Each structure stands twice: as C-alpha cells, then as structure tokens.
Amino acid sequence: MFKSIGSTWLLNVLQILALMKLAPYVVGTLGDSTNGLWVTIVSMTGILSLLILGVPMASVRFITERVAAKDLAGENRAIATCFGIALSLGAGAAVIGLALYFLFDVRYLTGPAGAGFDAATLAGARTAFLIVVAQVALGFAMRLPYAIFDAHDDFVVRNWIMASELLLRFVTTLGLLAWRAELPMLALVQFASMVFEFAVMMVVVRRRYPGVRYALAGFDRALVGRILGFSLFAMLLNVGTLLAFRADAMVIGAFLPAEEATYFDVGNKFFDPLTQFLISVGAVVMPMATRLKTTGELGALRDVFLKWSKICFSLVLLVGLYLLVLGPQFLGAWIGPHFVERSGPVLQVLMLSFLVYLPVRGVALPLLMGLGKPRFPAIALLVMGVVNLIVSLALVKPLGILGVALGTAIPNLFFAAAVLVHAARELDVGVGKWLAYVAGRAVPGALIPLAFLWFLRTALHEPGLPLLVACGAAMVALFAIVWIFFVFRGDPYLDLRALIARRMPGFAGRRGT
C-alpha cells in the first residue's frame, strides 16, 4: 500500500512543481482579465463532468470485484459495459456543451461583461470553449482505462503514464503560449495531452494485461443497472464537488469584475494539488476496502481507517501550517506583490477548513464507498455543495471573493464532521478514539512548528521566493523531528522512531547512549 500511495504522492509533487512554474507564467502571459475568462471556461465546462454519473468510480469497484475473483471474462464484460455507458454519456455531454456555449457567449462575452476585451480575445474565448467541450466529452471514454490499472492495483504504472502526460502538458503550455498567448492555445494543450495519454494507456494495457480488452464487445445489459445504481451516488459526489469547488468562478464572474476570478483562483491554487495528494490515498483505500469486505477482514479495515487518517492529518498540517502563516507572502513572491492582499486572505480562510476536510475526504469517504455504502457521504457532499453555493451568493456582494471563500470553508467543516461520525459508526470505531489517536498528539505537536513559522513571519520583511522556500525546508525539518520523537513515537501502527532504528541501526545506538 505504501508503494502505491508513495508513487502517487511522487506524481503529486511533480504536479505541484509544474503548477509552481505554470501558474505565474499563464497569468503573466495572458493577463489577469483574460486568465479570468479561462478560469470561467474551465468552471463552466466542469459542469459537463457531472454527466459521467460517477461511472469511473463505479468501474473501479466492479472491475476490482472481477479481478479479485480471477474472472477474466467478467472483467471484460464490466469494462465493455462501462465503456459503452461512457460513450453514450460523452455524446450527451457534447450536446449540452453546445448549449452552454451560447450561455457563456451571452453572459460573459457580450454586453458590459465583454466590453473590456478586444475582438481577438473574445473570438479566442469562444474557440477555446468549444475545444474544451470536445475534450471533456471525449474524456469520458478516453480516461476510463485508468480504472483497469486501479482494479489491478497497478498504481505505479498508472502514475508513470500520468507523469508523462504532465510532462507533455508542461512543455506544450510553455511552448504554445510563448508562440501565441491566446486562450485556444491553452485549450489545445488540454486536448492534445488527453489524446497522448489515451494512446499510451492503450499500448500499456495490451502489453501488461494480454487478455483484457477495452472495447464494446462483451457489453452486458444486465450490468448496466447495477453500475448506474452505484454511479448515481458517485455522481452526487461529483455534483457536490462541483458546487463546492468549481462553481466559485461562475459566482465571481457573475457579480464581480473578471480579474477577481484570477485573484480567487490564485488564492485557491494550492488546494487542487493538495486535495489530489490526499485523494491518492483514497484511490488505494477504496478498492482495498472492497477486497477486505469480501474476505471479511473488518479488523484490518479499522486499522486502515485509524492509521491513514493520522498520516493524512499529519500531511495536511505540514502544508497547512506553512500556508496559514507564510502563504500570503509566498503568493506575493511567486505570482506578484499585489496578490498578498488580494489572494492571501482567501488562501488562509480556505486552509483553515481544509485542515479538517481533507483527512476525512482522503480516508473516511473512500472507505465508505469501498464498503458499498455511498449513500450518506454522497448526499452529505451534495448538501455541502448546495450550502456552499447559497452562502457564496449571499456573501459575494458584501464581502467579495473573501465571502466566496467563507462560503466554501463553512460547509467543509460540517461535511467533515458528519462523514467522520458516520464512518466511525460503520466501522465500530468510537469518535473519541479516532480523535484521541489522530489528533491527540498531532495538535499539541503542531504548536512547535507553528511558533517557529510565526517567528519567521515577524522577523522577515518582504522575503523573496528563495528565502521563503528555505523557511519551508527548515519548517519541514523541525516538523519531522517533532513527528518522529513525539507524535508517532510508540504508535501502534506506524512507530517512526522504531522504523528508522530498524533501517538505521546506528540511529538506535546513538539514541541509546
């Protein structure tokens, strides 16, 4: 499990490094207002992703069942059925995307909203929107093969493919925007990268799993109902996620100038890769929960729940403490000085809620999905998204983008509390036991690096990016010392000090003297 999750974390690190370079480059090349249009395009076309109805998550579950049973014919039937469903839903997404195109044109490109853009930018925005619609619609079927790798517990290979796509997207973004700094270039990068990714997946699947077919042959109508039944709740997860994290740009674009979407997006930049970092745990946990439930190993599931919740909470604290204290200054040194005041408060408000939300989203939710109990977390996430939208709409005019951030943060906390309590009950783990194990040492331990960061913030005046990176490295070292010798010392699942002592006998000897 560590190998699978570790390879995914390495991919997440590469994604963050790419983000560090591309985010300021794209904003600087396009400009705040044009980049705000791109953020709106991505947000609006993100609605189309709801039409996949949770089929990717359902496909992992159903293919995993057949792989665990060593039923190759059944595996191919599950793949073919999911493929057929994805093709049908992709066609529907393309049609709806065309309708959204006209809404985008009327609402954001004509009249007062589009008055600040020249004709070339407006034409480019229309072209980019159509390209992204095509990319999203085709992506339903072209990204589905990842379920095959997940079901076979082949996360390392999957992550190598994703890393190659990331590298291509990184290089082409730099190259095409340097050639022509226009929105269609960004859209073409997304489309070309997806086609490359699909081609590589098909080659690897054929070579690695000789009997597995990614085709419509074997489509099983009897499976459609079961897959869509599970997919319905997975779709509710997608709806809730969209309302909670993707609709913000549309709310801002509807009530505030276009550049405000850029300021919010910069403050929100770290949370997509950070969320993916934690969801990578869930990608391994969900099929594992399905297998452990099938074999009746519920005790092992409880251990996974506790152990990985503490690991995830620790990782979120590691990043979160730095962003809470030095995050605004980092944005100023990274993107531009005016982002300290405009985007910094957004970053801090969101980070406070993500300290609680992410460990639950990364472990508790996928465990429930893997157990075949998606109803409660799906409905809870949907309610969270609806409340997010309502609060954001209520606060966007009086508080601006900070109000939208509060609209995201407040429901996050209630969702995390509700899903945590439900998962603890399903696994027969007391909430008090969970809190004592996960946070009992981590919270007091966090006070030491927090005090260190606060000292740095008061001592440094307008630090540059290299100095801020050095501060982060020093904080990581201090955090590691506290976690090894206090937070995880004597831990029943992961005693870091004992683990290091076994790997480095000299370490144990020095500690014993």
ROTORMAR-637271 format. One record per residue (C-alpha): residue in three letters; x, y, z. Coordinates in pm, 1 decimal, decimal comma. Each point is the difference from the previous one (the first is absolute). Layout:
BEGIN
(pt ALA (X Y Z))
...
***
This chain:
BEGIN
(pt MET (0,0 0,0 0,0))
(pt PHE (283,8 239,3 83,2))
(pt LYS (156,4 -63,2 -342,0))
(pt SER (-324,5 77,8 -182,4))
(pt ILE (-73,7 311,3 202,8))
(pt GLY (364,8 108,6 -6,4))
(pt SER (10,4 -8,8 -379,9))
(pt THR (-316,6 208,4 -10,1))
(pt TRP (148,6 249,5 243,0))
(pt LEU (306,8 26,8 -221,5))
(pt LEU (-233,2 80,6 -288,9))
(pt ASN (-171,4 262,1 217,0))
(pt VAL (337,6 159,0 73,8))
(pt LEU (70,1 20,0 -374,1))
(pt GLN (-342,3 158,3 -51,4))
(pt ILE (73,9 259,0 266,9))
(pt LEU (338,4 80,0 -156,7))
(pt ALA (-168,1 42,2 -339,0))
(pt LEU (-262,2 222,4 160,7))
(pt MET (269,8 213,5 160,6))
(pt LYS (138,1 80,0 -343,8))
(pt LEU (-316,0 8,8 -210,1))
(pt ALA (-234,1 200,8 224,9))
(pt PRO (199,6 325,8 -0,2))
(pt TYR (102,3 -56,9 -361,8))
(pt VAL (-359,3 -37,4 -122,9))
(pt VAL (-130,1 295,2 204,6))
(pt GLY (292,6 218,0 -105,3))
(pt THR (-29,0 -96,4 -367,0))
(pt LEU (-377,4 31,4 -34,1))
(pt GLY (-61,1 278,8 252,2))
(pt ASP (-236,4 -0,4 297,0))
(pt SER (-321,6 63,0 -195,1))
(pt THR (62,0 -248,5 -282,7))
(pt ASN (110,3 -261,7 250,4))
(pt GLY (-326,0 68,4 183,4))
(pt LEU (-183,0 -97,5 -319,8))
(pt TRP (197,0 -325,8 -11,1))
(pt VAL (-91,6 -74,4 361,8))
(pt THR (-366,3 58,2 -89,3))
(pt ILE (24,7 -232,4 -302,7))
(pt VAL (148,6 -277,6 211,9))
(pt SER (-265,4 53,6 265,9))
(pt MET (-294,4 -5,6 -241,5))
(pt THR (118,6 -300,1 -199,5))
(pt GLY (65,7 -175,8 329,3))
(pt ILE (-377,2 -31,4 27,6))
(pt LEU (14,6 -249,7 -285,9))
(pt SER (207,4 -235,8 211,8))
(pt LEU (-312,7 -64,5 206,2))
(pt LEU (-148,8 -185,8 -294,1))
(pt ILE (245,5 -287,5 44,0))
(pt LEU (-227,6 -93,6 293,7))
(pt GLY (281,3 -139,1 211,5))
(pt VAL (72,6 -276,4 -251,8))
(pt PRO (381,3 18,4 51,4))
(pt MET (-36,3 -69,3 373,2))
(pt ALA (-258,3 -270,6 -63,9))
(pt SER (222,3 -158,8 -264,4))
(pt VAL (285,2 -33,6 250,9))
(pt ARG (-230,1 -175,5 244,5))
(pt PHE (-154,6 -244,3 -249,4))
(pt ILE (324,4 -79,0 -183,2))
(pt THR (176,1 -52,8 334,4))
(pt GLU (-262,3 -257,8 99,8))
(pt ARG (65,1 -200,8 -317,3))
(pt VAL (378,8 31,7 34,0))
(pt ALA (-19,1 -124,1 360,7))
(pt ALA (-209,3 -294,8 -118,5))
(pt LYS (251,0 -70,9 -281,9))
(pt ASP (-285,9 22,0 -249,9))
(pt LEU (155,0 135,7 -321,9))
(pt ALA (-320,7 -33,8 -201,3))
(pt GLY (-192,2 184,9 269,0))
(pt GLU (267,7 268,6 9,1))
(pt ASN (-32,9 55,5 -374,7))
(pt ARG (-378,7 17,3 31,1))
(pt ALA (31,1 264,1 270,8))
(pt ILE (249,3 199,0 -210,1))
(pt ALA (-213,7 -19,7 -314,4))
(pt THR (-313,2 102,5 186,9))
(pt CYS (169,3 298,9 163,5))
(pt PHE (152,7 95,7 -336,6))
(pt GLY (-339,6 -5,9 -169,4))
(pt ILE (-157,4 207,9 274,4))
(pt ALA (286,9 251,1 -18,5))
(pt LEU (-36,9 39,0 -377,8))
(pt SER (-372,5 65,9 31,1))
(pt LEU (43,7 249,7 279,8))
(pt GLY (282,8 171,3 -188,4))
(pt ALA (-228,8 57,5 -297,5))
(pt GLY (-256,3 155,6 231,6))
(pt ALA (269,4 220,3 153,1))
(pt ALA (96,1 131,0 -344,5))
(pt VAL (-359,5 104,0 -71,7))
(pt ILE (-40,9 172,5 335,9))
(pt GLY (340,6 162,1 -44,6))
(pt LEU (-125,8 171,7 -314,2))
(pt ALA (-292,5 141,2 198,4))
(pt LEU (240,7 124,4 266,7))
(pt TYR (203,5 166,2 -273,9))
(pt PHE (-287,3 234,2 -82,3))
(pt LEU (-53,7 73,6 369,8))
(pt PHE (371,2 77,4 38,3))
(pt ASP (-9,8 228,8 -302,7))
(pt VAL (-303,0 196,1 118,5))
(pt ARG (95,4 24,8 367,2))
(pt TYR (376,0 57,0 -11,7))
(pt LEU (97,5 120,9 -348,9))
(pt THR (-273,9 238,2 -112,6))
(pt GLY (-124,0 321,0 155,0))
(pt PRO (175,9 161,6 296,8))
(pt ALA (172,4 -324,5 104,8))
(pt GLY (196,3 -17,9 -325,3))
(pt ALA (59,0 371,4 -44,2))
(pt GLY (351,1 -14,2 141,8))
(pt PHE (127,5 -252,3 -257,0))
(pt ASP (103,4 50,2 -360,6))
(pt ALA (-159,3 -193,2 -286,4))
(pt ALA (289,2 -247,9 -29,4))
(pt THR (-21,7 -94,5 368,4))
(pt LEU (-377,4 -50,1 -21,5))
(pt ALA (34,7 -217,3 -310,7))
(pt GLY (276,0 -199,3 167,4))
(pt ALA (-216,6 -56,0 307,2))
(pt ARG (-279,1 -141,2 -217,2))
(pt THR (240,2 -236,0 -178,3))
(pt ALA (160,0 -108,9 326,1))
(pt PHE (-339,0 -77,0 151,0))
(pt LEU (-92,3 -232,4 -288,2))
(pt ILE (336,6 -179,1 14,7))
(pt VAL (-37,2 -58,4 373,9))
(pt VAL (-354,0 -132,1 -51,6))
(pt ALA (136,3 -253,9 -249,3))
(pt GLN (279,8 -93,9 238,9))
(pt VAL (-237,0 -56,0 292,4))
(pt ALA (-250,5 -199,6 -206,1))
(pt LEU (263,1 -229,1 -155,1))
(pt GLY (174,6 -28,6 335,1))
(pt PHE (-290,1 -204,0 138,8))
(pt ALA (117,0 -300,7 -198,7))
(pt MET (365,2 90,4 -52,4))
(pt ARG (84,2 23,6 371,3))
(pt LEU (-205,2 -302,2 106,6))
(pt PRO (289,4 -248,6 -56,1))
(pt TYR (158,3 128,3 320,9))
(pt ALA (-260,1 -213,6 179,0))
(pt ILE (175,6 -309,1 -136,8))
(pt PHE (327,5 99,2 165,4))
(pt ASP (-175,7 83,0 328,1))
(pt ALA (-185,0 -331,1 4,6))
(pt HIS (325,9 -189,8 -53,2))
(pt ASP (167,2 201,5 278,4))
(pt ASP (245,4 123,4 -263,7))
(pt PHE (32,1 354,4 128,3))
(pt VAL (370,6 36,3 -75,5))
(pt VAL (-51,0 -60,9 -373,0))
(pt ARG (-308,5 221,1 -1,5))
(pt ASN (196,3 280,9 159,3))
(pt TRP (282,3 -30,1 -253,8))
(pt ILE (-255,5 54,7 -275,6))
(pt MET (-145,8 299,7 180,8))
(pt ALA (348,7 141,5 50,5))
(pt SER (75,1 -28,0 -372,5))
(pt GLU (-322,8 186,8 -78,7))
(pt LEU (93,0 265,5 255,1))
(pt LEU (341,4 46,9 -160,2))
(pt LEU (-155,4 37,4 -344,9))
(pt ARG (-256,6 249,3 130,1))
(pt PHE (272,0 197,3 178,5))
(pt VAL (222,0 29,5 -307,2))
(pt THR (-281,0 76,1 -244,6))
(pt THR (-151,3 264,7 228,9))
(pt LEU (331,0 185,0 17,0))
(pt GLY (62,9 -40,1 -371,2))
(pt LEU (-341,6 87,1 -140,3))
(pt LEU (-58,4 299,4 226,8))
(pt ALA (346,1 131,5 -86,4))
(pt TRP (-97,4 -30,5 -366,2))
(pt ARG (-354,5 137,1 31,0))
(pt ALA (-132,6 118,8 336,4))
(pt GLU (-362,7 -82,3 -75,0))
(pt LEU (-270,8 -204,4 170,8))
(pt PRO (-35,0 -256,0 -284,5))
(pt MET (362,6 -98,8 57,4))
(pt LEU (-78,0 -98,2 360,5))
(pt ALA (-301,3 -198,5 -116,1))
(pt LEU (202,8 -180,9 -268,5))
(pt VAL (255,8 -99,0 263,6))
(pt GLN (-273,1 -170,0 204,6))
(pt PHE (-138,9 -183,4 -302,8))
(pt ALA (333,8 -117,2 -141,2))
(pt SER (119,6 -119,3 340,3))
(pt MET (-313,5 -208,7 46,7))
(pt VAL (40,0 -168,0 -340,4))
(pt PHE (363,5 -81,8 78,1))
(pt GLU (-97,1 -137,1 342,1))
(pt PHE (-267,1 -227,2 -148,5))
(pt ALA (236,1 -135,8 -265,8))
(pt VAL (262,2 -87,6 261,3))
(pt MET (-260,5 -168,0 221,1))
(pt MET (-122,0 -218,4 -283,6))
(pt VAL (351,3 -118,4 -81,6))
(pt VAL (76,7 -78,9 364,4))
(pt VAL (-330,8 -179,5 61,9))
(pt ARG (52,6 -227,9 -300,3))
(pt ARG (354,5 -89,4 106,5))
(pt ARG (-57,2 -26,9 374,7))
(pt TYR (-337,8 -177,9 2,8))
(pt PRO (-8,9 -218,2 -314,1))
(pt GLY (-352,2 -130,0 56,3))
(pt VAL (-157,6 334,0 83,5))
(pt ARG (-193,7 180,9 -273,7))
(pt TYR (-106,7 362,8 -6,1))
(pt ALA (-281,7 -30,9 -249,8))
(pt LEU (-378,1 -23,5 -23,5))
(pt ALA (11,2 -374,6 -63,1))
(pt GLY (-143,0 -164,0 309,4))
(pt PHE (-234,7 285,8 91,6))
(pt ASP (-234,0 -142,8 264,8))
(pt ARG (-341,2 163,8 29,7))
(pt ALA (-60,5 -181,4 326,9))
(pt LEU (293,2 189,5 153,5))
(pt VAL (-120,8 342,7 -108,6))
(pt GLY (-254,6 32,5 278,6))
(pt ARG (245,6 -100,6 273,2))
(pt ILE (272,5 230,9 -129,1))
(pt LEU (-234,1 296,2 -36,8))
(pt GLY (-150,5 -70,6 342,4))
(pt PHE (339,2 40,1 166,1))
(pt SER (90,7 278,8 -241,5))
(pt LEU (-298,0 206,1 112,4))
(pt PHE (153,0 55,5 341,6))
(pt ALA (344,5 51,2 -149,7))
(pt MET (-161,1 262,2 -223,5))
(pt LEU (-138,3 176,6 307,4))
(pt LEU (359,2 18,8 123,9))
(pt ASN (93,9 166,2 -328,1))
(pt VAL (-292,9 242,6 19,6))
(pt GLY (91,1 95,1 354,5))
(pt THR (365,1 43,4 -95,1))
(pt LEU (-92,0 217,4 -296,9))
(pt LEU (-229,4 222,5 204,7))
(pt ALA (252,2 21,9 282,8))
(pt PHE (321,7 59,1 -194,3))
(pt ARG (-74,3 68,8 -367,7))
(pt ALA (-297,5 235,8 11,1))
(pt ASP (192,0 272,6 183,4))
(pt ALA (141,7 143,8 -321,2))
(pt MET (-348,6 23,5 -151,6))
(pt VAL (-133,9 178,6 308,8))
(pt ILE (291,1 244,5 -8,2))
(pt GLY (-30,0 49,7 -376,1))
(pt ALA (-371,2 75,7 32,7))
(pt PHE (34,2 271,0 266,2))
(pt LEU (359,0 128,8 -6,3))
(pt PRO (253,4 115,6 -264,2))
(pt ALA (179,1 -276,7 -192,2))
(pt GLU (335,1 60,8 172,6))
(pt GLU (-158,1 -89,8 336,5))
(pt ALA (-30,8 -359,4 -125,7))
(pt THR (376,9 0,7 -48,3))
(pt TYR (60,9 129,0 353,9))
(pt PHE (-223,7 -271,1 143,9))
(pt ASP (155,4 -265,3 -222,1))
(pt VAL (351,9 92,7 114,6))
(pt GLY (-106,8 -20,9 364,6))
(pt ASN (-156,2 -336,4 -77,1))
(pt LYS (296,1 -129,6 -204,8))
(pt PHE (148,3 -232,9 258,9))
(pt PHE (-318,4 -183,5 90,8))
(pt ASP (-50,9 -199,0 -317,3))
(pt PRO (344,2 -169,0 18,1))
(pt LEU (-30,4 -30,7 378,6))
(pt THR (-340,2 -165,8 -38,3))
(pt GLN (138,4 -232,7 -266,1))
(pt PHE (284,8 -83,4 237,0))
(pt LEU (-252,1 -124,2 257,0))
(pt ILE (-239,0 -155,4 -251,2))
(pt SER (292,2 -211,5 -119,5))
(pt VAL (-33,0 -180,9 332,0))
(pt GLY (-369,0 -50,6 -69,8))
(pt ALA (73,8 -139,4 -345,6))
(pt VAL (184,5 -285,8 170,2))
(pt VAL (-230,3 -25,6 302,2))
(pt MET (-325,5 -42,3 -194,5))
(pt PRO (88,5 -319,1 -193,9))
(pt MET (178,5 -129,6 311,5))
(pt ALA (-319,5 47,6 201,6))
(pt THR (-190,9 -195,9 -264,0))
(pt ARG (249,0 -287,8 20,8))
(pt LEU (12,9 -2,0 383,1))
(pt LYS (-378,5 4,2 22,2))
(pt THR (-18,7 -293,9 -239,8))
(pt THR (241,1 -199,3 218,2))
(pt GLY (-163,2 112,1 326,2))
(pt GLU (309,3 176,1 139,8))
(pt LEU (-182,0 285,6 174,6))
(pt GLY (268,3 28,2 268,6))
(pt ALA (254,6 85,2 -268,0))
(pt LEU (-238,7 265,1 -132,5))
(pt ARG (-12,9 167,9 341,0))
(pt ASP (378,4 4,5 11,0))
(pt VAL (12,6 160,2 -346,0))
(pt PHE (-255,3 260,3 110,6))
(pt LEU (199,2 106,0 305,9))
(pt LYS (350,9 -29,4 -141,6))
(pt TRP (-57,6 187,5 -322,8))
(pt SER (-220,1 265,6 159,3))
(pt LYS (291,4 93,6 226,2))
(pt ILE (247,2 -5,9 -288,7))
(pt CYS (-227,2 220,7 -211,5))
(pt PHE (-66,5 242,0 285,5))
(pt SER (374,1 27,4 57,4))
(pt LEU (65,8 76,7 -366,9))
(pt VAL (-273,4 263,3 -9,4))
(pt LEU (146,1 162,0 311,5))
(pt LEU (346,3 2,1 -157,3))
(pt VAL (-120,2 197,9 -300,5))
(pt GLY (-280,8 185,4 173,6))
(pt LEU (207,0 160,4 274,6))
(pt TYR (237,3 147,7 -256,1))
(pt LEU (-281,9 131,6 -219,6))
(pt LEU (-185,9 150,5 295,4))
(pt VAL (301,8 197,2 121,0))
(pt LEU (217,3 67,0 -306,5))
(pt GLY (-243,7 -83,8 -280,9))
(pt PRO (-93,8 359,6 -91,3))
(pt GLN (366,3 103,9 -14,6))
(pt PHE (70,8 -305,0 -215,8))
(pt LEU (-272,6 104,2 -245,3))
(pt GLY (147,8 348,8 -17,9))
(pt ALA (349,4 -127,5 -74,7))
(pt TRP (-127,8 -268,5 -237,9))
(pt ILE (-268,1 176,5 -207,2))
(pt GLY (26,1 372,1 79,2))
(pt PRO (4,6 239,1 300,1))
(pt HIS (-364,3 109,0 -37,1))
(pt PHE (-115,5 -359,9 52,0))
(pt VAL (105,3 15,7 368,7))
(pt GLU (-298,9 214,8 92,0))
(pt ARG (-239,5 -116,8 -272,0))
(pt SER (52,4 -378,0 13,6))
(pt GLY (168,5 -56,8 337,6))
(pt PRO (-315,7 20,1 217,2))
(pt VAL (-177,4 -242,7 -235,8))
(pt LEU (285,4 -247,2 43,6))
(pt GLN (-10,5 24,7 380,3))
(pt VAL (-377,1 -36,8 33,4))
(pt LEU (-8,5 -304,2 -227,8))
(pt MET (299,7 -161,9 170,0))
(pt LEU (-163,4 10,0 342,8))
(pt SER (-292,8 -207,2 -125,0))
(pt PHE (215,8 -236,8 -204,5))
(pt LEU (191,9 -99,4 313,9))
(pt VAL (-316,4 -183,7 104,7))
(pt TYR (-155,6 -80,0 -337,2))
(pt LEU (290,8 -168,1 -178,0))
(pt PRO (79,0 -287,7 242,9))
(pt VAL (-367,2 -101,3 -7,7))
(pt ARG (-23,2 37,5 -378,7))
(pt GLY (318,1 -201,4 -49,0))
(pt VAL (-77,8 -297,2 226,0))
(pt ALA (-348,5 -17,6 154,0))
(pt LEU (-193,4 72,3 -319,2))
(pt PRO (176,9 -253,5 -228,4))
(pt LEU (-26,7 -264,5 272,9))
(pt LEU (-377,1 42,4 1,4))
(pt MET (-9,7 -14,0 -380,4))
(pt GLY (211,2 -315,8 -3,0))
(pt LEU (-231,8 -160,6 255,5))
(pt GLY (-287,2 56,4 -241,9))
(pt LYS (-161,4 265,2 221,9))
(pt PRO (17,1 314,8 -211,3))
(pt ARG (-340,5 145,4 90,1))
(pt PHE (89,2 207,7 306,5))
(pt PRO (328,3 157,1 -119,7))
(pt ALA (-148,5 71,1 -342,9))
(pt ILE (-302,9 179,8 140,4))
(pt ALA (216,3 179,8 257,7))
(pt LEU (235,6 129,5 -269,5))
(pt LEU (-294,7 109,2 -213,8))
(pt VAL (-149,3 192,3 293,3))
(pt MET (342,8 151,9 64,7))
(pt GLY (17,2 119,3 -359,9))
(pt VAL (-348,9 151,0 6,1))
(pt VAL (67,4 182,8 327,7))
(pt ASN (331,4 118,5 -143,7))
(pt LEU (-174,9 150,7 -300,2))
(pt ILE (-270,2 166,3 211,9))
(pt VAL (246,8 152,9 246,5))
(pt SER (232,3 111,4 -281,7))
(pt LEU (-286,8 173,5 -180,8))
(pt ALA (-101,9 170,3 323,6))
(pt LEU (350,6 122,8 85,0))
(pt VAL (154,7 78,1 -339,4))
(pt LYS (-141,1 353,9 -20,7))
(pt PRO (70,7 120,1 355,8))
(pt LEU (334,2 -179,6 46,4))
(pt GLY (124,6 -66,6 -353,5))
(pt ILE (223,1 -301,8 -57,1))
(pt LEU (55,8 -37,6 374,9))
(pt GLY (-374,0 -65,0 33,2))
(pt VAL (26,2 -271,9 -264,7))
(pt ALA (288,1 -153,5 196,3))
(pt LEU (-213,8 -2,2 315,4))
(pt GLY (-278,5 -160,7 -201,8))
(pt THR (239,2 -285,5 -75,5))
(pt ALA (163,3 -27,5 341,6))
(pt ILE (-303,9 -13,6 229,3))
(pt PRO (-179,4 -294,6 -170,1))
(pt ASN (333,4 -186,8 -20,4))
(pt LEU (12,4 -20,5 378,6))
(pt PHE (-354,0 -131,7 40,5))
(pt PHE (48,4 -257,8 -276,3))
(pt ALA (320,3 -130,5 156,9))
(pt ALA (-161,8 -35,6 342,4))
(pt ALA (-305,4 -182,7 -137,5))
(pt VAL (193,3 -247,6 -217,1))
(pt LEU (254,5 -68,6 273,3))
(pt VAL (-272,8 -90,4 250,7))
(pt HIS (-175,5 -220,9 -256,3))
(pt ALA (317,0 -183,8 -104,5))
(pt ALA (98,3 -55,6 363,3))
(pt ARG (-338,9 -159,0 67,2))
(pt GLU (14,3 -221,2 -308,3))
(pt LEU (344,8 -128,2 100,4))
(pt ASP (-87,0 -21,2 370,7))
(pt VAL (270,8 248,6 95,4))
(pt GLY (-92,6 256,9 263,2))
(pt VAL (33,0 362,2 -108,3))
(pt GLY (181,5 71,1 325,5))
(pt LYS (248,7 -276,7 -77,1))
(pt TRP (53,9 140,7 -349,1))
(pt LEU (57,9 352,1 130,5))
(pt ALA (233,8 -118,7 274,8))
(pt TYR (210,0 -205,9 -241,8))
(pt VAL (1,3 233,6 -300,0))
(pt ALA (17,8 340,2 170,0))
(pt GLY (98,6 -75,1 359,7))
(pt ARG (372,2 50,5 -60,3))
(pt ALA (-8,8 169,8 -339,1))
(pt VAL (-174,8 317,3 117,3))
(pt PRO (234,3 78,7 292,8))
(pt GLY (296,8 -109,5 -212,2))
(pt ALA (-100,8 250,0 -269,5))
(pt LEU (44,1 290,6 241,8))
(pt ILE (380,2 -25,2 -28,3))
(pt PRO (29,8 47,2 -380,4))
(pt LEU (-285,0 253,0 17,6))
(pt ALA (195,9 212,4 248,1))
(pt PHE (310,2 -31,1 -219,0))
(pt LEU (-190,8 121,3 -306,4))
(pt TRP (-153,9 288,0 191,7))
(pt PHE (346,6 109,1 111,3))
(pt LEU (120,2 -5,4 -361,5))
(pt ARG (-298,4 204,2 -112,9))
(pt THR (68,3 273,3 255,0))
(pt ALA (376,3 -3,1 -61,4))
(pt LEU (-4,5 11,4 -380,6))
(pt HIS (-103,0 306,1 -199,4))
(pt GLU (-115,9 -63,6 -358,7))
(pt PRO (198,0 -324,4 -43,7))
(pt GLY (76,0 -123,7 -350,2))
(pt LEU (-96,8 -339,2 -137,9))
(pt PRO (337,0 -172,7 72,2))
(pt LEU (-13,5 109,9 364,2))
(pt LEU (-362,0 -114,6 34,2))
(pt VAL (92,1 -339,3 -145,2))
(pt ALA (289,2 -22,7 247,4))
(pt CYS (-239,6 83,6 283,9))
(pt GLY (-227,0 -278,2 -119,8))
(pt ALA (287,5 -247,4 -7,0))
(pt ALA (101,8 95,6 355,0))
(pt MET (-359,6 -38,8 114,8))
(pt VAL (-20,9 -346,0 -161,1))
(pt ALA (314,3 -107,6 186,2))
(pt LEU (-138,9 123,5 332,5))
(pt PHE (-336,7 -161,7 -74,1))
(pt ALA (171,8 -332,5 -74,7))
(pt ILE (188,9 6,9 330,4))
(pt VAL (-318,1 66,2 198,4))
(pt TRP (-193,1 -268,7 -185,8))
(pt ILE (273,0 -264,8 35,9))
(pt PHE (74,2 55,7 367,8))
(pt PHE (-344,4 97,3 125,7))
(pt VAL (-303,9 -35,5 -226,2))
(pt PHE (76,4 -348,3 -140,5))
(pt ARG (223,7 -126,2 279,0))
(pt GLY (-135,1 -333,1 125,3))
(pt ASP (-284,1 13,4 -253,7))
(pt PRO (-174,9 -340,4 -28,5))
(pt TYR (-20,5 24,0 -380,5))
(pt LEU (298,3 212,7 -103,5))
(pt ASP (274,1 57,0 257,3))
(pt LEU (229,0 224,1 -203,3))
(pt ARG (283,5 -4,6 252,8))
(pt ALA (1,4 -380,4 15,1))
(pt LEU (-28,2 -21,7 -379,5))
(pt ILE (302,5 225,9 -46,1))
(pt ALA (190,2 -194,8 265,5))
(pt ARG (-58,0 -325,0 -193,1))
(pt ARG (114,3 157,7 -325,4))
(pt MET (291,0 188,8 162,1))
(pt PRO (144,0 -199,2 292,9))
(pt GLY (245,8 278,6 72,6))
(pt PHE (-295,1 231,7 68,5))
(pt ALA (-127,2 -231,4 273,5))
(pt GLY (349,1 -27,7 145,7))
(pt ARG (40,1 375,5 26,4))
(pt ARG (-338,3 31,1 162,3))
(pt GLY (87,1 -267,4 250,9))
(pt THR (321,6 170,4 117,2))
***
